[in-house]
Amino acid sequence: MKARALWITGPRQAALREEALRPPAEGEALVRTLHSGLSRGTERLVFEGRVPESEHGRMRAPLQAGDFPFPVKYGYCAVGRIEAGPAHRIGETVFCLHPHQDLFLAPAAMCVPLPAGLPPSRAVLAANMETALNILWDARPLPGERALVIGAGVVGLLVVRLLARIPGMAVAVHDTDTRREALARAAGARFLPADALAPEHELVVHASGQPEGLRTALAACAFEARILEASWFGAREVALPLGEAFHARRLTLRSTQVGAVSPAMRGRRSHAERLALALSLLDDAWCDTLLGPPVPFAALPEALPRLLSGPDAPPCPLVTYI
């Protein structure tokens, strides 16, 4: 069997490479990909070769091939149909943390069945929803709080959508790209331009991926507010004004990252249970607004620069294999 996979071959360079696949071994599944999604923040760092050497081990995707910086086969948002493997699972449509590839082998236990009725294209958001869910577990939001999400990318908007479901929660979004206002409002939040921000928010989630966004988060905090840092800056250093009101306001700044289940739920929910819950939370037609027009897999290498850093790129670029 032959498969084609996307490889990042150098800084901002990509190519499709063919590889031979053996038959699935015991406990493995052969999956024919239907769709995959691009996680723009993380995959942009990989595409540009900006994964710090100290993080090469921690940053490995579960089924990654190759090593950082290049060449590397990277990604974790694949949806496909099982064609061979455990007999009782053949024909299932599943989500798997696999790089962009048209046909692949994976441990059957990593192939999570989609809930009934969930469109396969929407299911590519599962990894992003899992991140958003873990952020909320870390944040421990309270009904009635004033919450601000900085960065209206796919993770930020999914966080907004989850926060907006909490009774009494006043949710606002800030993004330097005012074209994201419609998405924020549809998610259930107010959109605040820079001149409308005030130090009144008890919970701030920073997901812009830009140092300026984190500085904005500090300025938007109320007394004893907490900031959840969901962005990952790679090798970049970030300078923060911690000598101003940071101490007087008794602010808390903590990281949140999906690699470990939040302490709030650790020991009570496994990684697999967290992913299954994330898939169930995608039973929301609003999520489709985050997906871009389908890009054929064959055109992906040439489209990557535009999809990962272009000004008009959708929150989650969608790759189609059918």
N, C-alpha and C positions, 0 to 999 in steps of 0.2 A: 504494500500500500504506500502511496505517496501523499505527502502533505506539504502545504506551503505555510510558512510562518514569517511574521514580520520581525526583522532584526534591526536593532540600532547599531550601525556599523562605525560611527564616528560622530563628532559634534554636529548635530542637526543633519545627520545623514541616516537614511534608512533604506532597506531593500527587502524584497521577498525572497526567501531561500527555500528550496525544496529539500525535504528530508524523507527518508524511508521510515515507515512505521512497522514494527513487528505486531503479530496478533496479541490481543490483550492477555495478560497473565491472570492467574487466580486473583480475584479481588479487584481487578481493573475494569474500566469501561472504555470503549471506543466511542468518542463523541463527535458528531458532525455539527460544526458550528453554524448557528443561524444568525447571531448578532454578537458583537462585542462593543463595549463602551470605552472611551478614553477618559481617564481621570486626569484632567488637565494640569492640576498642580504638581502632582508627583511625577507624572509621565513627562512633563516639560523639563523637570530637573534631570531625569534620566536621558532624555533626548539631547539635552545641551551638555551632558557630561558633568553635571554639578552635584553629584552624590559624593559627599566627603569620604575620604578613604577610611576614616574611623567608623563610618556607618555602613560600609559595604556588606557586612554580615547581617546587620539588623534590617537593612533595606531590601534584602532579597525577597522577591515574590515567592509564594509557596511552590510554584511549578516553573520558576524561572530557569532558563538555560543560559550558559555563558556567564561572564563575570563583569562587574563594573570596572572601569567605565565602559569599555567596548571590546569586542562585540557582545551584545546582550539581547536576549529575547525576554521582553518584560511586559507585564500586564496582568490584570486580575478581575476582569469584568466580562466573562464569556458566558453565553447562553447557547445551548445546543440540544441535540437529540441523541440519545444513546442508541448506537447501531449494533454493538456487540458487547459481550461481557456477561454479567449475571443474567440468566434467562428471564427472571421475573421483572427485570428492569428495562429490557429492550423496548424501545419506543417512548420511554419517558423523556419529557423536556425538562432540562436541568440547568441550574446555575453552577458555574465552577470558577474558582480563582485561577484561571489559566491565561497565559499571554495570547496575543492575537494570532490565531492559526485556524486554518479551515477544517482540519481533522486532527484530533489529538487523543492521546491516552492519558488517563488520570485515575487515581484510586477511586473506586466506586463510592467510597464513603465521603469523598469530597464533592461528589456530584449531588447537589441538593435539589430535590424535585420542586418544581414551581407549584404554588398553590393553584387550585382549580380556578380557571378564569383569568389568571394573570397573563397579560400579553407578553410574549417572549421579548419583544423590543424593550418594554418597560423594565423587565427584570435585569437588564444590564446595570441598573442603578442600585442593585442589591449591596454591593460593597460600599458605595457612598452612603446609603441609608444605614448600613451597619455602623459606619463612622459617626453619623449624626446621632444614632441611638446611644452609642457609647459616650458621646459628648454630653448628652442629656443626663446619663447616669452619673457622669463626673460632676456636672453642674448642680444637680439636685434642685431644680427650679421649684419655686413655691407659688401657689395660686396668689394672684394679686401683685406679684412683682412687676417692676418695669424692666423689661429685657431689651437689649440692643444686640443685633448681629451685624458685624462689620465685615463686608465681603459677600456679595450676592452671587457667588458661584454656586455650583451644584450642592456642595456640602452645606454652605451657609444657608441656602434656600430650603434644604431639607430640614435643617435645624429649626428654621423659622416655622415651617409647616408643623413640626412636632410641638414646638412651644405654643403655637396658636391654638392647639387643642386643649391646653390647660385652662381650667376655669379662672376667669379674672386676670389672666396674664395679658399685660399690655406689651405688645411686641413691635419693635421698630427695626428698620434696616437702614444701613448707610453703605453706599458704594459710590466711588468716584465716577462710575459710569452710570449716568442718569437713565440710560436706556434700559437698565434693569428695574426701573420703578414699577412697570406693569407686572413683571414677574413677582416682585415683592408684595404688591397689593393683592394679586391673585392668591398668594400663599397665606394671606391673612394678616399682613403687617402694614404699618405706616412706613413710608419712605422718607428719610430725613436727609436733606442736603447738608453740606458742611456748616452753613450758617444757621442751621436750626438745631444743631447738637447742643445739649446742655448737660451739666454734671448731675444727672438725676437718675441714672440707671443702676439698679442693684445687681443685675447680672449682665455681663457683656461677654459675648462669644466673638473672638477674633478669628476670621477665616479668609482674610483677603490675600494672604501670602506676601504682603508688602510691609516693610518696617514702618512706613507712615501710618498704616492702618492700626498697628499696635500702639503707636503714640497717640492716635486719635482715641483709641479705647481707654487709655489712661485718663485723658481729659474728659471723657464722657461719664466717668464713674461717680456715683453718689458715695456718701460716707459708708465705709465698711463694705463696699461692693467687692465682687469677685470677678476676675477676668479669667476666662478659659481660653488658652492659646491653642487653637486648632491648626494653625499654619505651621509648615515646616520650611525653614529657610535654607536648608542645605548647608553649604559652606559659608554663607554670608554671615557677617557679624551685624548685630542690631544694637544701635545706641538708643537708650531710653532716658527720659527725664525723670529719674527716680529721686532727684534732689528737690523737686518742687512739692506738689501736694500729695505725693505718694504716701509718705509716712503720716502726715496730718490726717489724711482721710482713712488711714488704716486699711489700705487696699490689699487684696490678695490676688496674686498672679500665679497661675499654675498651668502646666501643660496638660493636654489631653491627647491621647494617641490610641489608635484602634488595635495595636499589636497585642495589648493585654486587656482582658475584660476589666471594666471599671471596678475599683474596690467596693463600690456600693452593691455590686451584684456578683462579685467574684466568689466562687464556691457555691453559688446558687444557680448560675447560668453558665454553661460551657460555651466555647466559641461556636460550636455547631448550633446550639439553641439560640444564641444571639443572632446568627445569620438567618435562621429560620424565622425568627421574629421580624427581622428586617424585611424579609421577603413578604411577610404578611402585611406589613405597614405600607407596602407599595400598592395595596388595593385602594388606589386613589387616582382617579383619572387626571387630577391636577399634575401628577408627576410627569405626564407626557409632555407638558410644556417645557421641560428641561432638556428634552432630546432634540438634537439637530436633524436636518434632513439627512437621510441615509447616504453614506459614502461607500461605494463598492470597495470591497477588500482589495481588489487589484489596483485601485487608485490610491490606496492608503499611503505608500511611501512618499509620493509627490504631494499629497494633501496635508501631511503632518505639520509642517511649519505653520500653515494657516489655521489648522484645527487647534493647535496647542497654544499659539500666541497671537493669532490674528485678532484684530479689534472686533470683528463681527462673528467670532466663533460662538456657538451655543454653549450653555453651561456644560452639557455632556454630549460631545460628538458621538454619533451612532454609526457603527460600521456594520454593513450587511454582507452576508455571504451567499444569499439566495437570489 
